């Protein structure tokens, strides 16, 4: 069987998008991961709003329109926090715990689950509080009221995904992999923070 080359212009759209993404990822890694994080964080928030609206409609409640301010807050968080912080965290993890370390699988997971996850979740609460222009008392109330519940849910939901991510996904794709999971995670966080 002979193989035929297909010019990129004639390739399917999804293939061309992937090629463009890989090019941008190589040329501008932090920016590409940041923009991707911003888009997927926004989609997670919009998914949450959609699910919330369906639930209200199902039980006869009034359905509000899309909260664009909330979607923008999630876009800002993904663009300026999730993308860059995750990029550098995964890069440092590779340096601190190379795959040649015999216990790297366990060490990476413990670092992510016991240090990064609690800190990153607290950062989420803090940044969202600032973006919502709420005071310190509101932040403390939210943390006391929902942080522990959200962290336990984070450990339940994210641990298997992060095990795969930090040990088997190539480092340049870890932020994207986490963002795909985060699409649904942000939907959960948006609903739990209300």
C-alpha positions as CSV (number, residue, x, y, z in Angstrom):
1,X,0.0,0.0,0.0
2,X,1.4,3.4,-0.9
3,X,1.1,6.4,1.3
4,X,-0.1,9.7,-0.2
5,X,0.8,13.2,1.2
6,X,-2.1,15.5,1.6
7,X,-1.3,19.3,1.5
8,X,-2.2,20.9,4.8
9,X,-4.7,23.2,3.1
10,X,-6.7,20.1,2.1
11,X,-6.5,18.4,5.4
12,X,-9.6,18.2,7.6
13,X,-10.2,21.2,9.8
14,X,-9.5,19.3,13.1
15,X,-6.1,18.3,11.7
16,X,-5.2,21.8,10.7
17,X,-6.3,23.2,14.1
18,X,-4.2,20.6,15.8
19,X,-1.2,21.5,13.6
20,X,-1.7,25.2,14.4
21,X,-2.0,24.5,18.1
22,X,1.2,22.4,18.1
23,X,3.0,25.2,16.2
24,X,1.9,27.8,18.7
25,X,2.6,25.5,21.6
26,X,6.2,25.2,20.5
27,X,6.7,28.8,19.6
28,X,4.8,30.5,22.5
29,X,4.3,27.8,25.1
30,X,3.2,30.0,28.1
31,X,0.9,32.2,25.9
32,X,-0.7,29.3,24.1
33,X,-1.4,27.5,27.4
34,X,-2.7,30.7,29.0
35,X,-5.1,31.4,26.1
36,X,-6.3,27.8,26.1
37,X,-6.8,27.9,29.8
38,X,-8.8,31.2,29.5
39,X,-11.0,29.7,26.9
40,X,-11.6,26.4,28.6
41,X,-12.2,28.2,32.0
42,X,-14.8,30.4,30.4
43,X,-16.5,27.4,28.8
44,X,-16.5,25.6,32.2
45,X,-18.3,28.6,33.7
46,X,-20.8,28.8,30.9
47,X,-21.4,25.1,31.3
48,X,-22.1,25.6,35.0
49,X,-24.5,28.5,34.2
50,X,-26.3,26.3,31.6
51,X,-26.7,23.4,34.1
52,X,-27.9,25.8,36.8
53,X,-30.5,27.3,34.4
54,X,-31.7,23.8,33.4
55,X,-32.1,22.9,37.1
56,X,-34.0,26.0,37.8
57,X,-36.3,25.5,34.8
58,X,-36.9,21.9,35.7
59,X,-38.2,23.0,39.2
60,X,-40.2,25.9,37.9
61,X,-37.8,28.7,38.9
62,X,-37.1,31.8,36.9
63,X,-34.1,31.4,34.6
64,X,-31.7,34.3,34.4
65,X,-29.6,35.1,31.4
66,X,-26.0,34.4,31.0
67,X,-23.8,36.1,33.6
68,X,-21.2,37.5,31.3
69,X,-19.2,39.1,34.2
70,X,-18.8,35.6,35.7
71,X,-17.6,34.2,32.4
72,X,-15.1,37.1,32.1
73,X,-13.8,36.4,35.6
74,X,-13.2,32.8,34.7
75,X,-11.5,33.9,31.4
76,X,-9.2,36.2,33.4
77,X,-8.4,33.6,35.9
78,X,-7.6,31.0,33.3
79,X,-5.6,33.4,31.2
80,X,-3.5,35.0,33.9
81,X,-3.4,32.3,36.7
82,X,-4.2,28.8,35.5
83,X,-2.2,28.8,32.3
84,X,1.1,30.4,33.5
85,X,1.1,28.8,37.0
86,X,0.3,25.3,35.7
87,X,2.9,25.7,33.0
88,X,5.7,26.5,35.4
89,X,4.5,24.0,38.0
90,X,4.7,21.1,35.6
91,X,8.1,22.4,34.3
92,X,9.5,22.5,37.8
93,X,8.1,19.1,38.6
94,X,10.0,17.7,35.7
95,X,13.2,19.2,37.1
96,X,12.6,18.3,40.7
97,X,11.3,14.7,40.0
98,X,12.7,13.4,36.7
99,X,11.3,10.2,35.4
100,X,14.6,8.5,36.2
101,X,13.8,8.9,39.9
102,X,12.5,5.4,41.0
103,X,9.8,7.0,43.2
104,X,8.8,9.8,40.8
105,X,5.3,8.4,40.2
106,X,4.4,8.6,43.9
107,X,6.4,11.8,44.6
108,X,4.8,13.7,41.7
109,X,1.3,12.7,42.7
110,X,1.9,13.6,46.3
111,X,3.4,17.0,45.4
112,X,0.4,17.7,43.2
113,X,-2.3,16.5,45.6
114,X,-0.9,17.6,48.9
115,X,0.7,20.9,48.0
116,X,-0.3,22.2,44.6
117,X,-4.0,21.3,44.8
118,X,-4.7,23.0,48.2
119,X,-2.7,26.1,47.3
120,X,-4.2,26.4,43.9
121,X,-7.7,26.0,45.2
122,X,-7.1,28.7,47.8
123,X,-5.6,30.9,45.1
124,X,-8.8,30.4,43.1
125,X,-10.9,31.5,46.0
126,X,-8.7,34.6,46.6
127,X,-8.5,35.7,43.0
128,X,-12.2,35.2,42.4
129,X,-12.9,37.2,45.5
130,X,-10.8,40.1,44.2
131,X,-12.4,39.9,40.7
132,X,-15.8,40.0,42.3
133,X,-14.7,43.1,44.3
134,X,-15.7,41.5,47.6
135,X,-14.0,42.2,50.9
136,X,-11.8,40.1,53.1
137,X,-14.8,39.0,55.3
138,X,-16.5,37.6,52.3
139,X,-13.3,35.7,51.4
140,X,-13.0,34.2,54.9
141,X,-16.7,33.2,54.9
142,X,-16.4,31.5,51.5
143,X,-13.2,29.7,52.6
144,X,-14.7,28.6,55.9
145,X,-18.0,27.5,54.3
146,X,-16.9,25.7,51.1
147,X,-13.1,25.3,50.9
148,X,-12.8,22.0,52.7
149,X,-15.7,20.5,50.8
150,X,-14.2,21.7,47.5
151,X,-10.8,20.4,48.4
152,X,-12.1,16.9,49.3
153,X,-14.0,16.9,46.0
154,X,-10.8,18.0,44.2
155,X,-9.0,15.0,45.7
156,X,-11.7,12.6,44.7
157,X,-12.2,13.9,41.2
158,X,-8.7,15.0,40.2
159,X,-6.4,12.3,41.8
160,X,-6.9,9.7,39.1
161,X,-6.6,12.3,36.3
162,X,-3.5,13.9,37.8
163,X,-1.9,10.5,38.3
164,X,-2.2,10.0,34.6
165,X,-1.3,13.6,33.8
166,X,1.9,14.0,35.9
167,X,3.3,10.6,35.1
168,X,2.2,9.7,31.5
169,X,1.2,12.8,29.6
170,X,4.2,14.6,28.0
171,X,5.0,17.8,29.9
172,X,4.0,20.1,27.0
173,X,0.5,18.7,27.0
174,X,-0.1,18.6,30.8
175,X,-1.8,22.0,31.0
176,X,-4.1,21.1,28.1
177,X,-4.9,17.7,29.7
178,X,-5.7,19.4,33.0
179,X,-7.7,22.1,31.2
180,X,-9.9,19.5,29.6
181,X,-10.7,18.0,33.0
182,X,-11.0,21.5,34.5
183,X,-13.7,22.3,32.0
184,X,-16.0,20.2,34.2
185,X,-14.2,21.1,37.4
186,X,-14.8,24.8,36.9
187,X,-18.4,24.0,36.3
188,X,-18.5,22.3,39.7
189,X,-16.5,25.2,41.4
190,X,-18.8,27.8,40.0
191,X,-21.8,26.0,41.4
192,X,-20.3,25.3,44.8
193,X,-19.1,29.0,45.3
194,X,-22.7,30.3,44.9
